[in-house]
């Protein structure tokens, strides 16, 4: 079992790398990655390092990332399964959530070179 952090986790937006990162004691514990499409922020991957599993960090990370999206005036497209699941439990973001469509998936694949 991993130790509890000595300081509160910090979420930072790493715009250059198209992701939000969560730091625990100044070490990156996880990230949620996105690409921007017009007025939408398309989230496609979230991960927490095994050393930090079970501490609720993914929820903290995604909550703060989605709050940042709201503040920026963008909308959310939850391609990432974790973000999609989070949104089913946190309906306060329903007003800024757009559906995942085949068009969005094709666009994302092209952006990621898949």
N, C-alpha and C positions, 0 to 999 in steps of 0.2 A: 504494500500500500504506500502511495506517495505521501510525502509530508505536506501539510497545509502551507500555503504561502505565508511569508512573514509580512508582506504588504498587500494591499488590495490590488487585484489585477488592473491593468491599464490597457485600454483599447486605443490604437492609433490607426489613422488612415494613411496607408502608404500608396499614394496616388500613382507614383511612378511605376509601381509593381502591380497596380490594379487589385488591391486587396486591403482588407482591414486585418490587423494583427493584434493578438492579445499577448501582453507581456506579464509575466509573473517574476517578481524580483529581478527585473531588467532582462530576463531571458524570454525569447519568443516561445510561447506555449502552443500557439495555433494561429490559424488564419481562415478567412473566408474570402474567396476570390470572385471577381466580377469582371464584366466588360460593360462599357457604356454604349447604348444604342439610342441615339436621339435623346429623348427625355426619360429613357428607362435605364435602370441599373440592373443588369442581368447577372444574378448570382448563380454560379455553376459548381462551386466546390467549397466545402468547409472541412477542416481537419483540426484535431487537437492531438498533440504529441502524446504518445502512450504514457510518458512519465507524469502527465498532468490529467489523465483520464479520471472520470468519476468525481470531479470537483465542480461540475456545473459551468465550466468555462465556456463551452460552446454556446450556451444560452446567453451568457453575459455578452459574449462577442457579437452574436447575431442581433441581440436586442439593441446594442449601441450602434451597430452598423446600420440597422434599419432606421433608427432615430436620426442618424446623420443623413440618410437618403431623404427622409421627410424634410429635414431642415434645408436641404439643397434644392427642394422643389421637384425632385425626380420621382419616378415611380419604380416599383419593385417587380421583377420577374423572377420567380423562384424555381429555376431549373435544378438547383441543388436540392437533393431530397431532404437534407436537414433543415434548410431554410423553409421549404414547403411545409414540413411537419411543424416547425415552430409557428408558422403563420396560422395553422389550423387551431392552435391553442391561444394565439395572441391576435384576436380579431381587431384590435385597435389599429392594425395596419391594413385592414381590408380596403379602406378607401383609397389607398395608393398602390394596391397590388393588381397587376395585370396577369392574364392567363399565359401559360406556356403554350405557344402555338408551333406548328410545324415550321412556319416562317422564321420564328425566333430561333428554333433549334438549328435550322439550316444556316442562318446568319452566324450563330455562335460557333458552329463547326468550322465555318470559313475563317472566322477570326482566330480560332485556336489551331488552325492548320490540321484539322482532323478529316 
